């Protein structure tokens, strides 16, 4: 459906759309009063002016829907009510002024942002209905914290206490497992807290989590990890740990920056994943992954989940044991379930385990490009979702326009993750240019090296 005129929805009425609601350039879609707009298996595409008023916009149905377009999308109340493990997928920044309510299904950040501003909040998140962000992205809230006492801005699950006036504070919650020196992997939840007064806080920090975000971690062994520079993580331990109520609390923290939880307190596992891919073809899901090095590796388990919580092993591959060369592996899921999640678990000979990021398989693939982290320190991960196999050409230029790196990689149908080593780059601003699908798709991004 395309809206080509000024559309007012009157008080206490409901409007139901199907397939795609497109607001064309120059058009306005305005909701007046306590309106409920139900979008059943429907994308929302805004190229015009979407004015939510005090309406409730509910995404329903058993298929995933997308929010996209060139113009801002703001909701008063957003309801996620998707069945069959379907999701509302963000393809642009979305703002929620009051509540994002989770009835069923998921909200996939898809490497973009859900902005709660200073008045919005998340409600009713739980294992089977929650924010996910395996490709990146963050939920953001802005607030003022003056001697906060167990405050939970935006209901993001970061509960802060301090006797100090922290001033204007921004809290960001992401859903990728963290990995860097001092930290092999973490739960699939992390926070970045930026405040005007961020030192000498003597703060108490409590991080809440869901069982679905444990990422294979033993919640009886979770500790709080912190980094001030996004390079090296430090284990701060814990003051209180409560697996029944799903939180870890730590007292006496002088500064708040990037935080997460992990049960790993050992040195990094001697294995580096280079690329993970999942693609749909002829009713099957093909998984492939590459390693840069292996030491004392035993085998890989291929795991599948319908909800991202409960995982089952659907196959196994022997690992190389010891290798300094790139190794390629593959596996075919011949009987996939709809909207499945996949991950690869690697087992060392001593029983230690490392998990890849989680991939969500979908045969309705659109070409998507994203990268993280940014700013970057030692590596940048490029995520490409594409519908066809081709060669991707990556060119990176410094701020003087000089080519500092060119890399060519083969991308396969589905989700691809490519790694670029940036450790030797001088600090500064770089421009990345990438094309694939025989040059038909071209993207550009700015990278900040710190």
DOPAVEX-477183 format. One record per residue (C-alpha): x, y, z. Coordinates in pm, 1 decimal. Each point is the difference from the previous one (the first is absolute). Example, Ala and Ser with C-alpha at 12.3 -4.5 7.8 and 13.67 -1.06 7.14 Angstrom:
% residues 2
@u: 1230.0&v: -450.0&w: 780.0
@u: 137.0&v: 344.0&w: -66.0
//
This chain:
% residues 450
@u: 0.0&v: 0.0&w: 0.0
@u: 130.1&v: 346.9&w: -86.5
@u: -120.9&v: 311.4&w: 181.2
@u: 8.0&v: 295.4&w: -239.3
@u: -202.9&v: 247.8&w: 202.0
@u: -37.4&v: 146.1&w: 346.5
@u: -163.6&v: -280.2&w: 198.2
@u: -158.6&v: 63.0&w: 337.2
@u: -103.3&v: -290.8&w: 222.4
@u: -282.6&v: 108.8&w: 227.5
@u: -44.2&v: -63.2&w: 371.6
@u: -31.6&v: -358.1&w: 122.3
@u: 16.0&v: -148.1&w: -347.2
@u: 216.2&v: -280.5&w: -133.5
@u: 170.5&v: -22.8&w: -335.5
@u: 128.8&v: -332.8&w: -134.5
@u: 249.4&v: -16.8&w: -286.5
@u: 155.6&v: -290.5&w: -183.3
@u: 313.8&v: -60.2&w: -211.9
@u: 161.0&v: 345.7&w: 11.0
@u: -98.3&v: 340.3&w: 130.8
@u: 201.7&v: 253.3&w: -199.6
@u: -11.9&v: 371.4&w: 74.0
@u: 120.7&v: 166.5&w: -317.6
@u: 208.8&v: 321.8&w: -18.1
@u: -208.4&v: 305.5&w: 82.3
@u: -275.7&v: -205.9&w: 164.9
@u: -100.8&v: 4.7&w: 364.5
@u: -142.0&v: -284.3&w: 205.4
@u: -139.8&v: 142.7&w: 323.1
@u: -170.8&v: -177.3&w: 288.6
@u: -224.4&v: 215.4&w: 218.8
@u: -112.7&v: -114.8&w: 344.0
@u: 4.6&v: -347.4&w: 148.9
@u: 29.5&v: -186.4&w: -328.1
@u: 123.0&v: -354.8&w: -45.1
@u: 174.8&v: -71.5&w: -327.8
@u: 41.9&v: -373.5&w: -61.2
@u: 251.3&v: -105.6&w: -263.6
@u: -49.1&v: -369.8&w: -64.7
@u: 295.2&v: -154.5&w: -186.3
@u: 64.9&v: 351.8&w: -125.8
@u: 313.3&v: 209.1&w: -53.8
@u: -2.3&v: 369.6&w: 91.0
@u: 191.2&v: 209.7&w: -256.1
@u: 20.9&v: 374.7&w: 66.4
@u: 116.7&v: 243.4&w: -266.6
@u: -238.5&v: 271.5&w: 119.4
@u: -127.7&v: 111.3&w: 339.8
@u: -119.2&v: -256.9&w: 254.2
@u: -170.5&v: 173.1&w: 295.3
@u: -93.7&v: -250.0&w: 272.6
@u: -193.5&v: 225.2&w: 238.8
@u: -93.6&v: -209.7&w: 304.7
@u: -66.7&v: -310.0&w: -206.4
@u: 87.5&v: -364.0&w: 53.9
@u: 171.3&v: -159.1&w: -298.3
@u: -12.0&v: -377.8&w: 19.2
@u: 197.9&v: -231.1&w: -228.6
@u: -182.1&v: -334.5&w: -18.2
@u: 3.2&v: -317.1&w: -209.2
@u: 226.0&v: -299.6&w: -46.2
@u: 249.1&v: 151.5&w: -247.9
@u: 279.1&v: 246.2&w: 73.5
@u: -60.2&v: 366.2&w: -85.1
@u: 243.3&v: 283.4&w: -67.1
@u: 7.9&v: 367.7&w: 87.9
@u: 189.2&v: 196.8&w: -263.8
@u: -0.8&v: 314.6&w: -214.0
@u: 199.6&v: 321.5&w: -19.2
@u: -197.4&v: 202.6&w: 255.6
@u: -17.1&v: -26.1&w: 380.9
@u: -238.8&v: -250.8&w: 155.9
@u: -129.9&v: 83.4&w: 346.7
@u: -253.5&v: -196.5&w: 202.5
@u: -193.2&v: 93.5&w: 311.5
@u: -75.5&v: -360.5&w: 97.6
@u: 152.9&v: -284.1&w: -200.0
@u: -128.1&v: -355.9&w: 46.7
@u: 191.3&v: -305.9&w: -123.2
@u: -256.4&v: -277.4&w: -39.5
@u: 158.5&v: -248.0&w: -244.2
@u: -60.2&v: -374.0&w: 10.3
@u: 210.1&v: -286.2&w: -137.9
@u: 326.6&v: 159.6&w: 123.6
@u: -43.5&v: 280.0&w: -253.2
@u: 151.5&v: 343.9&w: 59.3
@u: -39.8&v: 368.5&w: -71.0
@u: 328.0&v: 86.6&w: -172.7
@u: 139.3&v: 354.2&w: 9.3
@u: 159.6&v: 135.9&w: -316.6
@u: 22.2&v: 355.7&w: 132.0
@u: 7.9&v: 178.3&w: 336.6
@u: -333.2&v: -19.2&w: 183.6
@u: -106.3&v: 215.8&w: 296.3
@u: -253.4&v: -103.5&w: 266.2
@u: -139.5&v: 278.4&w: 219.4
@u: -183.9&v: -209.3&w: 260.6
@u: 18.2&v: -382.5&w: -15.0
@u: 124.3&v: -281.8&w: -215.6
@u: -213.7&v: -288.6&w: 122.3
@u: 87.3&v: -363.6&w: -68.7
@u: -302.2&v: -224.9&w: -35.9
@u: 167.4&v: -270.9&w: -211.0
@u: 280.6&v: -21.3&w: -253.3
@u: 315.0&v: 206.1&w: -32.0
@u: 125.5&v: 345.2&w: -86.6
@u: 319.2&v: -38.3&w: -205.3
@u: 229.3&v: 304.4&w: 19.2
@u: 173.2&v: -115.1&w: -319.6
@u: 304.6&v: 224.5&w: 62.1
@u: -204.0&v: 315.4&w: 54.4
@u: -150.7&v: 180.4&w: 301.9
@u: -316.7&v: 0.6&w: 205.4
@u: -1.0&v: 342.5&w: 167.7
@u: -209.8&v: 33.2&w: 315.7
@u: 102.6&v: 364.3&w: 40.3
@u: -64.6&v: 108.5&w: 362.7
@u: -359.4&v: -120.4&w: 41.0
@u: -22.1&v: -340.5&w: -168.3
@u: 43.4&v: -341.4&w: 158.2
@u: -5.6&v: -371.0&w: -79.0
@u: -276.8&v: -208.6&w: 152.7
@u: -67.4&v: -373.6&w: 40.7
@u: 328.0&v: -129.1&w: -145.2
@u: 54.6&v: -368.7&w: 64.3
@u: 173.3&v: -296.8&w: -158.6
@u: -261.5&v: -59.1&w: -268.3
@u: -57.1&v: 368.6&w: -85.7
@u: 283.8&v: 249.8&w: 18.7
@u: 250.9&v: 224.2&w: -176.6
@u: 261.6&v: -186.4&w: -203.3
@u: 296.7&v: 137.1&w: -191.6
@u: 224.4&v: -274.8&w: -130.8
@u: 114.9&v: 226.6&w: -285.9
@u: 61.2&v: 294.8&w: 234.5
@u: -198.9&v: 304.1&w: 103.4
@u: -98.2&v: 150.8&w: 335.3
@u: -295.7&v: 115.6&w: 208.0
@u: 74.5&v: 353.5&w: 124.2
@u: -145.9&v: 205.5&w: 284.2
@u: 91.6&v: 351.8&w: 117.8
@u: -52.3&v: 108.7&w: 359.7
@u: 132.7&v: 210.2&w: 288.2
@u: 136.2&v: -185.8&w: 301.7
@u: 44.8&v: 200.0&w: 321.5
@u: 95.4&v: -236.5&w: 284.0
@u: -194.1&v: -286.4&w: -160.5
@u: -137.3&v: -266.6&w: 232.6
@u: -61.6&v: -326.1&w: -188.0
@u: -113.1&v: 188.7&w: -309.4
@u: -71.2&v: -199.3&w: -314.6
@u: -26.7&v: 254.9&w: -285.0
@u: -220.6&v: -116.6&w: -283.9
@u: -41.2&v: -334.2&w: 178.3
@u: 311.9&v: -113.8&w: -186.3
@u: 119.0&v: -217.8&w: 287.6
@u: 299.9&v: 214.0&w: 99.1
@u: -80.1&v: 93.1&w: 362.5
@u: 221.8&v: 276.7&w: 135.2
@u: 60.4&v: 138.5&w: 348.8
@u: 245.5&v: 274.4&w: 96.1
@u: 21.0&v: 286.9&w: 248.3
@u: 140.0&v: 224.8&w: -274.7
@u: -174.3&v: 224.9&w: -249.6
@u: 79.8&v: -175.7&w: -326.0
@u: -173.7&v: 267.4&w: -209.6
@u: -127.6&v: -66.7&w: -349.6
@u: 46.1&v: -367.8&w: -73.5
@u: -39.9&v: -213.3&w: -309.3
@u: -48.1&v: -375.2&w: 38.7
@u: 33.7&v: -235.2&w: -296.9
@u: -89.9&v: -368.4&w: 6.7
@u: 129.9&v: -235.9&w: -268.4
@u: -54.1&v: -370.5&w: -65.0
@u: 322.9&v: -132.4&w: -148.0
@u: 239.8&v: -217.3&w: 193.8
@u: 311.5&v: 204.8&w: 82.8
@u: 348.4&v: -127.6&w: -82.7
@u: 333.0&v: 177.8&w: 45.4
@u: 324.5&v: -35.8&w: 198.8
@u: -92.2&v: -115.1&w: 349.9
@u: -337.7&v: -134.1&w: -109.0
@u: -61.2&v: -299.4&w: -226.2
@u: -376.2&v: 48.0&w: -17.7
@u: -289.1&v: 131.6&w: 204.4
@u: -372.9&v: -32.2&w: 34.3
@u: -200.9&v: 150.6&w: -286.2
@u: -58.7&v: 323.1&w: 188.5
@u: 230.9&v: 293.3&w: 69.6
@u: -30.9&v: 362.1&w: 108.9
@u: 182.4&v: 321.4&w: -76.4
@u: -57.2&v: 278.3&w: 255.5
@u: 115.4&v: 354.8&w: -77.1
@u: -61.4&v: 275.3&w: 255.2
@u: 116.0&v: 357.1&w: 65.8
@u: 154.0&v: -105.1&w: 330.7
@u: 125.1&v: -350.6&w: -53.6
@u: 277.5&v: -29.8&w: 259.1
@u: 26.5&v: -42.2&w: 378.8
@u: -351.6&v: -141.8&w: 3.3
@u: 38.7&v: -280.5&w: 254.5
@u: -295.5&v: -142.2&w: -187.4
@u: -193.4&v: -321.3&w: 31.9
@u: -81.8&v: -152.9&w: -335.7
@u: -250.6&v: -278.8&w: -54.0
@u: -33.7&v: -164.6&w: -340.2
@u: -315.3&v: -197.0&w: -69.8
@u: -8.8&v: -261.8&w: -273.7
@u: -223.5&v: -266.1&w: -151.8
@u: 79.4&v: -369.7&w: -17.9
@u: -26.7&v: 30.6&w: -379.3
@u: 299.4&v: 238.1&w: 7.9
@u: 239.5&v: -226.1&w: 191.4
@u: 179.5&v: -109.4&w: -318.1
@u: 104.1&v: -329.3&w: 155.7
@u: 128.0&v: 165.0&w: 320.2
@u: -41.1&v: -154.0&w: 345.8
@u: -207.4&v: 261.3&w: 183.6
@u: 128.3&v: -131.0&w: 334.1
@u: 345.7&v: 123.6&w: -103.8
@u: -83.6&v: 337.7&w: -155.1
@u: 221.7&v: 297.1&w: 79.5
@u: -21.9&v: 363.1&w: -104.3
@u: 255.9&v: 103.0&w: -262.2
@u: 85.7&v: 360.5&w: -85.0
@u: 205.7&v: 187.9&w: -256.8
@u: 79.9&v: 372.0&w: -15.3
@u: 164.2&v: -4.4&w: -343.1
@u: -189.0&v: -275.2&w: -188.4
@u: 334.9&v: -180.7&w: -33.9
@u: 74.5&v: -182.5&w: 324.4
@u: -264.7&v: -145.0&w: 230.4
@u: 47.0&v: -42.8&w: 374.4
@u: -180.8&v: -246.4&w: 226.2
@u: -154.9&v: 193.8&w: 290.6
@u: -150.3&v: -310.3&w: 157.7
@u: -333.8&v: 33.4&w: 179.2
@u: -152.0&v: 100.9&w: 332.3
@u: -333.2&v: -178.5&w: -42.7
@u: -96.0&v: -263.7&w: -252.6
@u: -358.9&v: -126.0&w: -32.7
@u: -61.1&v: -262.7&w: -272.7
@u: -363.3&v: -41.5&w: 107.7
@u: -79.4&v: 366.3&w: -64.3
@u: 254.4&v: 38.3&w: -280.4
@u: 228.6&v: 277.9&w: 117.1
@u: 358.3&v: 71.9&w: 104.4
@u: 76.7&v: 295.4&w: 227.5
@u: 336.5&v: 163.1&w: 67.9
@u: 67.8&v: 269.6&w: 261.3
@u: 275.0&v: 261.9&w: 23.3
@u: 47.6&v: 77.7&w: -370.2
@u: 174.9&v: 336.3&w: -47.7
@u: -89.4&v: 48.5&w: -367.3
@u: -260.4&v: -137.2&w: -237.8
@u: 78.4&v: -57.7&w: -365.4
@u: -47.1&v: -320.9&w: -200.2
@u: -126.6&v: -294.0&w: 206.1
@u: -107.0&v: -358.3&w: -53.6
@u: -18.6&v: -336.4&w: 176.6
@u: 207.8&v: -309.1&w: -63.5
@u: 86.4&v: -325.3&w: 172.2
@u: 337.7&v: -15.4&w: -177.8
@u: 293.9&v: 92.1&w: 222.5
@u: 269.7&v: -179.5&w: -193.5
@u: 226.9&v: 94.9&w: -286.3
@u: -147.8&v: 16.2&w: -350.7
@u: -67.6&v: -324.2&w: -180.1
@u: 259.3&v: -74.2&w: -269.6
@u: -245.4&v: 21.6&w: -288.3
@u: -96.6&v: 292.0&w: -224.0
@u: -318.8&v: -6.9&w: -208.0
@u: 30.7&v: 197.8&w: -324.2
@u: -337.2&v: -39.6&w: -166.7
@u: -339.7&v: -151.4&w: 74.1
@u: -271.0&v: -32.7&w: -263.3
@u: -354.1&v: -135.0&w: -18.2
@u: -195.9&v: -15.2&w: -323.5
@u: -326.4&v: -151.4&w: -122.9
@u: -3.4&v: -209.9&w: -314.9
@u: -254.7&v: -251.1&w: -132.5
@u: -168.9&v: -36.4&w: 336.8
@u: 323.8&v: -59.1&w: 188.1
@u: 221.9&v: 223.4&w: 215.5
@u: 370.8&v: -16.4&w: -77.7
@u: 241.3&v: 105.8&w: 274.5
@u: 365.7&v: 74.6&w: -60.4
@u: 276.8&v: 139.1&w: 217.3
@u: 372.5&v: 66.8&w: -18.5
@u: 272.3&v: 3.1&w: 262.7
@u: 328.8&v: 190.2&w: -13.6
@u: 182.2&v: -218.7&w: 251.0
@u: -70.5&v: -297.4&w: 222.8
@u: 183.5&v: -146.5&w: 294.9
@u: -112.4&v: -313.5&w: 184.3
@u: -344.0&v: 16.9&w: -161.9
@u: -214.1&v: -315.0&w: 16.5
@u: -324.0&v: 51.2&w: -193.0
@u: -278.3&v: 238.8&w: -97.9
@u: -365.2&v: -50.4&w: 87.4
@u: -264.3&v: 157.1&w: -219.1
@u: -284.2&v: 122.8&w: 218.5
@u: -351.4&v: 111.2&w: -91.0
@u: -269.9&v: 174.0&w: 201.1
@u: -358.3&v: 103.0&w: -66.4
@u: 1.5&v: 275.6&w: 261.6
@u: 364.3&v: 86.0&w: 70.2
@u: -36.1&v: -156.9&w: 345.2
@u: -4.4&v: -376.0&w: -33.0
@u: 269.4&v: -141.2&w: -226.9
@u: 34.7&v: -344.4&w: -152.1
@u: 298.8&v: -150.6&w: -179.5
@u: -92.3&v: -90.2&w: -358.6
@u: 345.0&v: -101.1&w: -119.1
@u: 370.4&v: -18.1&w: 75.4
@u: 324.9&v: 56.8&w: -189.7
@u: 352.6&v: -99.6&w: 105.0
@u: 234.2&v: 294.9&w: 52.4
@u: 356.9&v: 30.2&w: -125.6
@u: 163.8&v: -49.6&w: 339.0
@u: 297.9&v: 224.4&w: -70.4
@u: 23.8&v: 227.4&w: -300.7
@u: 143.0&v: 339.4&w: -91.6
@u: -172.9&v: 5.5&w: -339.6
@u: -351.2&v: 107.4&w: -89.0
@u: -244.8&v: -288.1&w: 24.3
@u: -347.6&v: -19.5&w: -154.9
@u: -293.8&v: -201.3&w: 132.9
@u: -358.6&v: -50.1&w: -115.0
@u: -320.9&v: -171.6&w: 101.9
@u: -346.4&v: -33.4&w: -158.2
@u: -319.7&v: 2.7&w: 204.5
@u: -221.8&v: -207.1&w: -226.2
@u: -313.9&v: 37.7&w: 210.2
@u: 6.7&v: 357.2&w: 135.8
@u: -270.0&v: 151.0&w: 215.4
@u: -145.3&v: 337.1&w: -90.6
@u: 179.3&v: 307.1&w: 140.8
@u: 272.0&v: -212.2&w: 159.4
@u: 304.7&v: 122.4&w: 188.4
@u: 341.9&v: -158.9&w: -52.8
@u: 335.9&v: 11.0&w: 174.5
@u: 321.2&v: -203.1&w: -9.0
@u: 157.2&v: -123.3&w: 323.1
@u: 369.2&v: -93.4&w: -0.2
@u: 137.5&v: -246.4&w: 256.1
@u: 363.6&v: -16.8&w: 100.9
@u: 166.7&v: -328.4&w: 89.3
@u: -19.3&v: 106.2&w: 366.4
@u: -375.8&v: 54.4&w: -22.0
@u: -5.8&v: 379.6&w: -18.2
@u: -263.1&v: 144.5&w: -231.3
@u: -23.4&v: 307.3&w: -220.9
@u: -314.4&v: 115.1&w: -182.2
@u: -36.3&v: 199.4&w: -319.3
@u: -244.3&v: 284.4&w: -32.1
@u: -357.9&v: -105.0&w: -55.7
@u: -136.1&v: 16.2&w: -355.8
@u: -367.4&v: 10.7&w: -85.0
@u: -86.3&v: -173.7&w: -323.6
@u: -261.2&v: 145.2&w: -231.3
@u: -68.8&v: -86.0&w: -361.9
@u: -149.6&v: 345.6&w: -52.6
@u: 341.0&v: 164.6&w: -38.0
@u: 59.1&v: 365.1&w: -80.5
@u: 343.2&v: 144.8&w: -62.4
@u: 117.9&v: 156.9&w: 326.2
@u: 336.1&v: 150.9&w: 97.0
@u: 124.7&v: 86.3&w: 348.4
@u: 324.7&v: 8.7&w: 197.6
@u: 106.3&v: -0.3&w: 364.7
@u: 153.8&v: 102.2&w: 230.7
@u: 41.3&v: 367.2&w: -87.2
@u: 218.0&v: 158.5&w: 135.6
@u: 233.2&v: -291.7&w: -68.3
@u: 321.7&v: -114.7&w: 163.1
@u: 145.5&v: -329.3&w: -121.1
@u: -262.0&v: -135.0&w: -240.7
@u: -317.8&v: 94.7&w: -179.9
@u: -272.3&v: -248.3&w: -96.9
@u: -191.4&v: 63.3&w: -322.6
@u: -344.7&v: -158.5&w: -25.9
@u: -148.3&v: -58.7&w: -345.7
@u: -338.0&v: -160.2&w: -57.0
@u: -52.6&v: -80.7&w: -365.8
@u: -218.3&v: -213.6&w: -224.0
@u: 270.0&v: -110.3&w: -244.6
@u: 361.8&v: -113.0&w: -4.1
@u: 258.4&v: 249.7&w: -122.4
@u: 334.1&v: 156.3&w: 81.5
@u: 6.2&v: 292.3&w: 244.9
@u: 272.9&v: 258.2&w: -50.3
@u: 93.1&v: 204.2&w: 305.0
@u: 211.4&v: 315.6&w: -30.4
@u: 106.3&v: 211.9&w: 296.1
@u: 143.9&v: 351.9&w: -34.3
@u: 159.4&v: 226.0&w: 260.0
@u: -103.6&v: 363.0&w: 55.5
@u: 235.7&v: 111.5&w: -279.1
@u: -167.7&v: -227.9&w: -250.6
@u: 284.8&v: -251.3&w: -17.8
@u: -92.3&v: -366.8&w: -37.0
@u: 117.1&v: -182.4&w: 312.5
@u: -162.4&v: -338.3&w: -57.3
@u: -183.4&v: -194.3&w: -267.6
@u: -154.4&v: -338.6&w: 67.5
@u: -207.8&v: -231.9&w: -216.2
@u: -222.8&v: -263.0&w: 154.6
@u: -262.5&v: -236.6&w: -134.9
@u: -344.9&v: 48.0&w: 152.5
@u: -265.3&v: -269.7&w: -15.2
@u: -379.9&v: 27.8&w: 5.8
@u: -109.0&v: 74.1&w: 355.2
@u: 187.1&v: 167.9&w: 283.6
@u: 376.8&v: 51.8&w: -33.3
@u: 242.5&v: 139.4&w: 256.1
@u: 339.8&v: 122.5&w: -122.3
@u: 284.5&v: 103.2&w: 227.5
@u: 258.1&v: 274.0&w: -66.0
@u: 303.1&v: 38.4&w: 224.0
@u: 46.9&v: 365.7&w: 101.8
@u: 253.8&v: -43.6&w: 278.8
@u: 288.1&v: 157.0&w: -196.8
@u: -196.3&v: 302.2&w: -124.4
@u: 88.3&v: 342.0&w: 143.7
@u: -281.9&v: 166.4&w: 188.4
@u: -223.4&v: 210.0&w: -220.7
@u: -302.5&v: 3.8&w: -227.7
@u: -21.2&v: -240.0&w: -294.5
@u: -246.9&v: -41.5&w: -285.7
@u: -116.2&v: -349.7&w: -93.6
@u: -144.8&v: -73.1&w: -343.6
@u: -143.6&v: -340.1&w: -83.4
@u: -183.2&v: -146.7&w: -295.3
@u: -141.5&v: -343.7&w: -76.8
@u: -248.0&v: -171.7&w: -232.4
@u: 227.2&v: 84.9&w: -294.6
@u: 16.7&v: 366.2&w: 99.2
@u: -378.0&v: 46.5&w: 4.2
@u: -4.9&v: 63.7&w: 375.5
@u: 236.3&v: 262.1&w: 138.5
@u: 26.8&v: 122.1&w: 358.0
@u: 222.7&v: 243.5&w: 187.4
@u: 68.5&v: 59.3&w: 368.5
@u: 232.3&v: 199.0&w: 222.3
@u: 222.6&v: -184.6&w: 247.0
@u: 158.1&v: 165.1&w: 303.9
@u: 321.1&v: -171.6&w: 115.9
@u: 90.3&v: 60.1&w: 363.9
//
